[in-house]
Amino acid sequence: MSSKEIFEGLGDAILWTTQVVYENVGNGFNNALIVLGFVGLFYWLNYQRKFNAQAENDPNQLK
């Protein structure tokens, strides 16, 4: 058995594994990341709105 056969077998196994994973996941993972990104954006914007309101009410703060 040569090293070429070992590496070809390893490459075929990796290719098969990634094809199985990608076919089963589909676009669900991508959609989940997009939704999670928007949830994080609105969470951060809400906190930023609260901090801006607090800054407007406190004239003694450093800017």
N, C-alpha and C positions, 0 to 999 in steps of 0.2 A: 504494500500500500504506500503510495507516494504522498507527499505533502499536498500536491495538486488535488488529489481526490478528497483529502480531508478538508481543504479550504472550500472546494466546490460544494461539498456536503454541508458544511457550516453555513455557507452563503445561501444555499437552497432552504435550509431550516429557518434562517432569519427572514428570508423573503416570504416564506409560507406564513410565519408567525405574524409579520406585519400586515400581510394581506388579510388574514383572518380578523385581526384587531380592527383595521380600518373599515372593513366591510360591515362589521357588527356595530361600530360606533357611529359611523355615518357623520351627519352634520350635527348631531345632538351635542357633542362636545363644543363645537364652534358656537352654536346657539346659546349654550349655557354660559360660555365665557362672555358673549356679548351682553346677555341679560345681567350677569354678575357685574360687568363693567358699568352698565347704566345704574344699577342699584347703588354701587359704590359712589358713582358721580353724584347722584341725588342725595345720598347720605352726607357726602362731603359738602355739597352746596348748602344743605340745611344747617350744618355746623358753621359754615362761613357766614350765613345770614345772621345766626345768633351772635357770633363774634363781632360782626359789624354793628349790630344794634347795641351791643354792650359797649363798644368803642365810642359810639355817638353819645351815649349817656354818661361817659366818664371823661370829663374835660381835663383831668389831671394826669392822664397817662402820657407816656413818651411815644412820639410818633417818628 
